[in-house]
Every structure is written in C-alpha cells, then in structure tokens.
Amino acid sequence: MKLAILCSGRGSDLQSIIDSIQRGELQAEIEVVITDKPNVQALDRAAKAGIKNICVDRKNFSSREDFEKEILKNLSEIDLVILAGFMRILSPEFVKKFSGRLMNIHPSLLPSFPGAHAHRDVLAYGVKVSGCTVHFVDEGTDSGPIILQSAVEVLDDDTEETLSARVLEQEHKIYPQAIKLFVEGKLKIEGRKVKILN
C-alpha cells in the first residue's frame, strides 16, 4: 500500500510511521511526504529515510483551491493519505476525494477538545484524563469516525509541554497501529462508527 504523509512541523508522528515500516511491523510504503512550510524537520526526516519529500508552501498560492491542486498532483496513486501534524483545514472537495482513505491524529480524546489548542483547553477545563485519537477525516474539524484512542492521566502539576510529551508517546504507538489495521483491510466504517474486523 502506498502512503502519503502531510506534515507542518517536526514530524515526530511521521518518524514513528517510518520506524514501524523499517521494523517490518507495517507492510506499506511511504511514497511522498508533503509539508506546507519550508525548512521543517519533517522534510529532513523524510530525506534521511530516502523518501520523496516536497514543500508546497501555502504562501505561494493565492487560494486554498490552487494550494490543494498542487498537493493533489502528488497523490494520484496513493491508497491512504495521513495527516501528521498538518495544520491546514482541507476543503470538503479534497476530503471527499479521499473519503475513507484520509486519516488524522488529534491530541485529545475526541469529541472533547477539538481544534488547534487541545492541551491548553484540557488543562483549562480541569479534566483528569486526556489522550489522543486517530480518526478518519470528514468535512468537519476533528469530527470524523474514530479508529483508535489512548488515554493519559492529567497530573495536577502538568503544563502544556509535559502533557503534550506524554500524549505524544501514545500517538507514536496508536498511529502506526491504526494505519496497519487499514493496510490489512480490518477497518469498516458504519456511519459514525469504525468497526475493527478480526
């Protein structure tokens, strides 16, 4: 199976997927890594692993439509598109093109605390448990059918940084797992639910 991974920053989730493939746990190939910003660590990680990597800089495009068209040029033979810290909202048209083949990870237990500031919101609300969620992407924000989740205790003295670090450890475990389930044909979407087949 051919994967494309879209990133915006350091690419630590990307690295966990690369590592999982290199260890032989995930039978798939990353065809391309695409970032929306130049000079980010995700590009370096991809290059180091010998993976084709491209920056499609949003600043160079006058509209989201043109920006997405440029990305789509690199996705014609891709089986699964993976958002790994990609900080752009994709258009409904883009999402529909990859319906059931577009995955994201979010650093909270959805549907709680969607959006860009999950850790800050978690700490402000005072919940005792947070975590991360892998889900299929739909036209809403962090609202698609949930594949896997992992919980992390929120400690009294947590900062955004300390909570983020513990959640990230779980992200690096469950994202490759979710991709593996997809690659092995074990995920079935039924309305809002994702069933994991034996």
C-alpha positions as CSV (number, residue, x, y, z in Angstrom):
1,M,0.0,0.0,0.0
2,K,1.2,3.4,-0.9
3,L,1.0,6.2,1.8
4,A,1.3,9.9,1.5
5,I,2.0,11.9,4.7
6,L,1.2,15.6,5.1
7,C,3.1,17.5,7.9
8,S,3.6,21.0,9.0
9,G,6.4,20.7,11.6
10,R,8.9,18.5,13.3
11,G,7.4,15.2,12.0
12,S,7.6,13.0,15.1
13,D,4.5,11.1,14.2
14,L,6.0,10.7,10.7
15,Q,9.1,9.3,12.3
16,S,7.0,6.7,14.3
17,I,5.5,5.5,11.0
18,I,8.9,5.4,9.2
19,D,10.2,3.4,12.2
20,S,7.3,1.0,12.2
21,I,7.8,0.3,8.5
22,Q,11.6,-0.2,8.9
23,R,10.9,-2.7,11.8
24,G,8.7,-4.7,9.5
25,E,5.6,-4.1,11.6
26,L,3.8,-2.1,8.9
27,Q,3.7,-3.5,5.4
28,A,3.4,-0.3,3.5
29,E,5.5,2.2,1.6
30,I,5.6,6.0,2.1
31,E,5.6,7.4,-1.4
32,V,5.8,11.0,-0.5
33,V,6.0,13.4,2.4
34,I,4.4,16.8,1.8
35,T,4.8,19.9,4.0
36,D,3.1,23.2,3.8
37,K,6.1,25.0,5.2
38,P,9.8,25.1,4.1
39,N,12.7,24.1,6.3
40,V,10.8,22.0,8.7
41,Q,12.2,18.9,10.4
42,A,9.6,16.6,8.7
43,L,11.4,17.2,5.4
44,D,14.8,16.2,7.0
45,R,13.3,13.1,8.4
46,A,11.9,12.0,5.1
47,A,15.1,12.8,3.2
48,K,17.1,10.8,5.8
49,A,14.8,7.8,5.2
50,G,15.2,8.2,1.4
51,I,11.5,9.2,0.9
52,K,10.5,11.7,-1.7
53,N,9.7,15.0,0.0
54,I,8.1,18.1,-1.2
55,C,7.2,21.5,0.2
56,V,4.0,23.0,-1.1
57,D,4.3,26.4,0.6
58,R,0.8,27.8,1.2
59,K,2.3,31.4,1.0
60,N,3.0,30.8,-2.7
61,F,-0.7,30.3,-3.6
62,S,-3.4,32.9,-3.8
63,S,-6.2,30.4,-3.0
64,R,-6.8,27.2,-1.0
65,E,-8.0,25.6,-4.2
66,D,-4.7,26.2,-6.0
67,F,-2.7,25.1,-3.0
68,E,-4.7,21.8,-2.8
69,K,-4.4,21.3,-6.5
70,E,-0.7,21.3,-6.2
71,I,-0.8,18.8,-3.4
72,L,-3.2,16.6,-5.4
73,K,-0.7,16.3,-8.2
74,N,1.4,14.1,-5.9
75,L,-1.5,11.9,-4.7
76,S,-2.7,10.2,-7.8
77,E,-1.6,6.7,-6.9
78,I,-1.9,6.9,-3.1
79,D,-4.0,4.4,-1.1
80,L,-4.1,6.3,2.2
81,V,-3.4,10.0,3.0
82,I,-2.1,10.5,6.5
83,L,-2.2,13.9,8.3
84,A,0.6,14.0,10.8
85,G,0.6,17.4,12.4
86,F,-0.7,19.1,9.2
87,M,-2.0,22.4,10.4
88,R,-4.3,23.3,7.5
89,I,-8.0,22.7,7.2
90,L,-8.6,20.8,4.0
91,S,-11.6,21.7,1.8
92,P,-14.7,19.5,1.6
93,E,-13.8,18.7,-2.0
94,F,-10.4,17.4,-1.0
95,V,-11.8,15.4,1.8
96,K,-14.5,13.8,-0.5
97,K,-11.8,12.7,-2.9
98,F,-10.2,10.6,-0.2
99,S,-13.3,9.6,1.7
100,G,-12.4,6.6,3.9
101,R,-8.8,7.0,2.9
102,L,-7.8,10.1,4.9
103,M,-6.6,9.7,8.4
104,N,-5.7,12.2,11.2
105,I,-4.4,12.1,14.7
106,H,-5.6,14.6,17.3
107,P,-4.0,15.2,20.8
108,S,-7.2,14.8,22.9
109,L,-9.9,12.2,23.4
110,L,-12.4,13.4,20.8
111,P,-15.1,14.5,20.7
112,S,-13.7,16.5,23.6
113,F,-11.3,19.4,22.9
114,P,-11.2,19.6,19.1
115,G,-9.2,22.3,17.4
116,A,-5.7,23.7,17.5
117,H,-5.1,24.1,21.2
118,A,-6.2,20.8,22.7
119,H,-3.6,20.7,25.6
120,R,-4.3,24.2,26.7
121,D,-8.0,23.6,26.6
122,V,-7.7,20.3,28.5
123,L,-5.7,22.0,31.3
124,A,-8.0,25.0,31.5
125,Y,-11.1,22.7,31.8
126,G,-9.5,20.6,34.6
127,V,-10.3,17.1,33.2
128,K,-8.4,14.2,34.9
129,V,-7.9,12.2,31.7
130,S,-6.8,13.2,28.2
131,G,-5.1,11.3,25.4
132,C,-5.1,11.1,21.6
133,T,-7.5,9.9,18.9
134,V,-6.9,8.5,15.4
135,H,-9.9,9.2,13.2
136,F,-11.0,9.3,9.6
137,V,-11.3,12.8,8.3
138,D,-14.7,14.2,7.3
139,E,-15.7,17.7,6.3
140,G,-15.9,18.9,9.9
141,T,-13.0,19.8,12.3
142,D,-11.7,16.7,14.2
143,S,-15.2,15.2,13.8
144,G,-14.7,12.1,11.7
145,P,-15.3,8.4,12.7
146,I,-12.9,7.3,15.5
147,I,-10.5,4.4,14.8
148,L,-8.3,4.2,18.0
149,Q,-7.9,6.2,21.2
150,S,-5.4,6.1,24.0
151,A,-5.8,7.7,27.4
152,V,-3.3,9.6,29.5
153,E,-3.7,10.8,33.1
154,V,-3.7,14.6,33.5
155,L,-1.5,15.4,36.5
156,D,-2.0,18.3,38.9
157,D,1.3,19.9,38.0
158,D,1.1,19.4,34.2
159,T,2.0,22.1,31.8
160,E,1.1,22.0,28.1
161,E,4.6,20.8,27.5
162,T,4.6,17.9,30.0
163,L,1.1,16.8,29.0
164,S,2.0,17.0,25.3
165,A,5.1,14.8,25.8
166,R,3.1,12.0,27.4
167,V,0.3,12.2,24.8
168,L,2.9,12.2,22.1
169,E,4.3,8.9,23.4
170,Q,0.8,7.4,22.9
171,E,0.4,9.0,19.4
172,H,3.6,7.2,18.3
173,K,2.0,3.9,19.4
174,I,-1.5,4.1,18.1
175,Y,-1.0,5.9,14.7
176,P,1.1,3.1,13.2
177,Q,-1.4,0.6,14.7
178,A,-4.3,2.4,13.0
179,I,-2.5,2.5,9.7
180,K,-1.7,-1.2,10.0
181,L,-5.4,-2.0,10.5
182,F,-6.2,0.0,7.4
183,V,-3.5,-1.7,5.3
184,E,-4.7,-5.1,6.4
185,G,-8.3,-4.3,5.5
186,K,-9.5,-4.6,9.0
187,L,-11.4,-1.2,9.3
188,K,-15.0,-0.9,8.3
189,I,-16.8,2.4,8.6
190,E,-20.5,2.1,9.5
191,G,-22.0,5.6,9.9
192,R,-20.2,7.3,12.8
193,K,-18.5,4.0,14.0
194,V,-15.4,2.3,12.8
195,K,-15.5,-1.5,13.3
196,I,-12.2,-3.4,13.7
197,L,-12.6,-6.7,11.9
198,N,-10.8,-9.9,13.1
